[in-house]
């Protein structure tokens, strides 16, 4: 039956029909839904792991036991999982092992634009790259067999426009192969030097065999059209090429990105007058073309930065733009921001008021960097707030500790903040670490994590006791505050910043978007009492605006958190608001 | 047939994802090739969000770029103006009259352009303003704004009304079907 699926759902269905028995992942846009959809199926174990390295190692364990397994992560997640990846390339697999990695060109929801194809080459692991949901289904399903046949993990590369685009899929039936036996084999699985030295040549031979496979792989195909122009392309770029140029050009559509089919490329190049490579981000295919002696037009014409569209192709080939409509007035930007009632806002307000240097982390709370709060000084990667603060303090004058904090979310803290905290205690810096515990993994769309007390299926699970964990690693000062209580936050933060030893302040209140969090009735501004001081505006709450010289609250947005009311010196905010 | 391009735009959290899901399902059932592109993640936190819906005999790109959209369905006035550059000459905007101030306006760094829809009309764009919130509330929930707007789009597309009703039945949770069908009827018959 024809169904419309986002690419990530198609991957989930492909892995399911391909016989997956276990998936372990850490959420990350644009990869999250792969695991969420898999969790809806019965007949396999699904879980959220604390981070991507753990997830891949869990998948390895399942593979070792003879079961087909997978994990999914965003591009930067693969950095975290890179350690097991590179050596898994040596050990190979028992049951098929698929690593889904989703790149985010244009950084819709990411901190960099790295190209995961570089990882496939560096780790010598084959990579498949679908262009739409139908291919996402087909490639994921086939990836298990490829993995088992060539005794290697397989990377499946998605990008935002494939992961989050819906297109038609006609799924088949689930087929689960017989579970393979686990047989002890230290020479294959114990990667100490003596054995690893024997595995490396096997990896090199496998790469040669995979290159041969790539030449005949049905995922690489030639679509001959006009022969003046030949275009080698892959992933979502293929769609734009076909959209704009149709059959007027010939296309070599690459579905297996690593290893690339050299002979096929050379043969294709010989049939066209002018050769182009159209690929988002890095010139991976282009570089391979140069290695095998071709001189295609690639990054000299197409951008290295951002994502492509049909406009990229028409611009490059000199096709005139369609006429368009343009309003004379520029529309003001609408950046994302923390939601009305967001528990992170109170803490940031206090930190901004005290002019504290904030080493931030990855999550919704990165949005505190924006006006009017402007409270965040750094965002680097998962966990870097805690370790970065330690280093910053070690290199600064002693009183810097009174003006510096690390801010990190609950899920991010478990992902890789806790190791930084162990370092703070062990190597002794008077760091103050604020854990924003909103009882969920927020930015990626509400996934459970080890601090929430629930697993991926929503069933009760063991819950990390954050206070006890912090104490156990050697932090003696652990405080808990309610971020809606600004006075308490300010008092506790001031005390902990002054302290000469490391401390953790847990700001605890669930995300307002969680279903069980009931919104209070919206607040309203008493226009008689409002003196237009604009203090409430400093919160950067989307529900508060300034109209006709006074503050006003949009009752359709307000969730009645009351933080603005606590801030108002004239007691002008309260009561029940009305819909604007 | 020529590919039809529809954009659904608004502010993160307004419910545009359900609208595109409904529309996509309906178009597949009608036998078209369909591509829908969504953005998840950070911009869903109150940012400007856009969903592209394209259908025809064979659709490759999931995106709609400048000068290509036949219809823009906007959940918010300013967002209609922001994405208007994607309209074809002679394209149509269906816009919910709700105004949600973006942060630069809230903090006084920018002003909300009050007559931006008239500006579009002056450029030859057909702008249909819909008080979808009132209609949704009449149907029973402010959340039905998306269905009211889809009903206004339905008036302009060549797909029978009953097919839309069918697609609503398949796209929303059973307990909300009746309310959403009412919202669709109120919107359609306005």
Contacts between the chains, C-beta under 8 A, distances in Angstrom:
chain1	res1	chain2	res2	distance
A	2	B	28	5.9
A	3	B	28	7.2
A	4	B	24	4.7
A	4	B	25	6.0
A	4	B	28	4.9
A	4	B	34	6.0
A	4	B	36	6.9
A	6	B	38	7.1
A	29	B	40	5.8
A	29	B	41	3.5
A	29	B	42	7.2
A	30	B	40	6.4
A	30	B	41	6.7
A	32	B	40	7.7
A	33	B	40	7.7
A	108	B	39	5.6
A	108	B	41	6.0
A	108	B	42	6.9
A	108	B	43	6.7
A	109	B	40	7.3
A	109	B	41	3.1
A	109	B	42	4.2
A	109	B	43	7.3
A	132	B	35	7.6
A	132	B	62	7.9
A	160	B	39	7.6
A	161	B	37	6.3
A	161	B	62	5.8
A	161	B	63	7.0
A	164	B	37	6.7
A	164	B	38	4.9
A	164	B	39	6.5
A	164	B	40	5.6
A	165	B	35	6.0
A	165	B	36	6.4
A	165	B	37	4.4
A	165	B	38	7.3
A	165	B	62	3.8
A	166	B	20	7.8
A	166	B	21	7.7
A	166	B	24	5.2
A	166	B	34	7.1
A	166	B	35	6.9
A	166	B	36	3.9
A	166	B	37	7.7
A	166	B	38	7.4
A	166	B	62	8.0
A	167	B	34	6.8
A	167	B	35	5.1
A	167	B	36	7.6
A	167	B	59	7.9
A	167	B	62	7.2
A	168	B	28	6.2
A	168	B	33	6.8
A	168	B	34	6.5
A	236	B	62	7.5
A	238	B	60	7.9
A	239	B	60	4.3
A	239	B	61	4.8
A	239	B	62	6.7
A	240	B	60	7.3
A	240	B	61	5.4
A	240	B	63	7.8
A	242	B	60	4.3
A	243	B	60	4.1
A	243	B	61	4.1
A	309	B	61	6.9
A	309	B	63	4.7
A	309	B	65	5.0
A	310	B	61	5.0
A	310	B	63	6.7
A	310	B	65	5.8
A	311	B	65	4.4
A	311	B	66	6.9
A	321	B	66	6.6
A	321	B	67	6.4
A	322	B	66	6.8
A	322	B	67	3.1
A	322	B	68	6.2
A	322	B	88	6.9
A	323	B	67	5.8
A	323	B	89	5.4
A	324	B	66	4.7
A	324	B	67	3.9
A	324	B	85	5.2
A	324	B	86	7.4
A	324	B	87	6.8
A	324	B	88	7.9
A	324	B	89	7.6
A	325	B	84	5.2
A	325	B	85	6.5
A	325	B	87	4.8
A	325	B	89	6.7
A	325	B	91	7.2
A	325	B	120	6.9
A	325	B	123	5.1
A	325	B	124	7.3
A	325	B	125	5.6
A	326	B	84	7.1
A	326	B	85	5.3
A	326	B	123	7.5
A	327	B	81	5.0
A	327	B	84	5.7
A	327	B	113	7.9
A	327	B	116	5.9
A	327	B	119	4.7
A	327	B	120	5.8
A	327	B	123	7.1
A	328	B	119	6.1
A	329	B	81	7.3
A	329	B	113	4.4
A	329	B	116	5.8
A	329	B	119	6.1
A	331	B	78	5.6
A	331	B	79	7.9
A	331	B	81	4.9
A	331	B	82	4.0
A	331	B	113	7.0
A	331	B	116	7.2
A	332	B	78	7.2
A	332	B	102	5.5
A	332	B	104	4.8
A	332	B	105	5.7
A	332	B	110	3.7
A	332	B	111	7.4
A	332	B	112	7.1
A	332	B	113	7.8
A	333	B	48	7.8
A	333	B	102	6.6
A	333	B	104	5.9
A	333	B	110	7.7
A	334	B	11	6.7
A	334	B	46	7.7
A	334	B	47	5.8
A	334	B	48	4.1
A	334	B	78	7.2
A	334	B	79	7.4
A	334	B	82	7.5
A	334	B	102	3.7
A	334	B	103	7.5
A	335	B	47	5.9
A	335	B	102	7.4
A	335	B	103	6.2
A	335	B	104	7.9
A	336	B	12	6.3
A	336	B	42	5.1
A	336	B	43	5.0
A	336	B	44	7.3
A	336	B	45	4.2
A	336	B	46	5.5
A	336	B	47	3.3
A	337	B	45	6.3
A	337	B	46	4.7
A	337	B	47	7.4
A	337	B	103	5.3
A	338	B	45	6.9
A	338	B	46	7.8
A	339	B	13	7.4
A	339	B	45	6.3
A	339	B	46	6.4
A	364	B	45	6.3
A	367	B	42	7.8
A	367	B	45	6.5
A	370	B	103	7.0
A	371	B	103	6.9
A	371	B	104	7.7
A	371	B	107	5.8
A	371	B	109	7.1
A	372	B	103	7.8
A	372	B	107	4.8
A	443	B	41	6.7
A	443	B	42	6.4
A	443	B	45	7.5
A	444	B	41	6.9
A	445	B	40	6.7
A	445	B	41	7.7
A	445	B	44	7.7
A	537	B	106	6.9
A	537	B	107	6.3
A	537	B	108	7.8
A	540	B	103	6.4
A	540	B	106	7.4
A	540	B	107	7.0
A	542	B	46	5.4
A	542	B	100	7.5
A	542	B	101	7.6
A	542	B	103	6.9
A	542	B	106	6.8
A	544	B	106	6.8
A	545	B	101	4.8
A	545	B	105	7.3
A	545	B	106	5.1
A	546	B	106	7.4
A	546	B	108	6.8
A	554	B	100	7.5
A	556	B	133	7.8
A	556	B	142	6.7
A	557	B	100	7.4
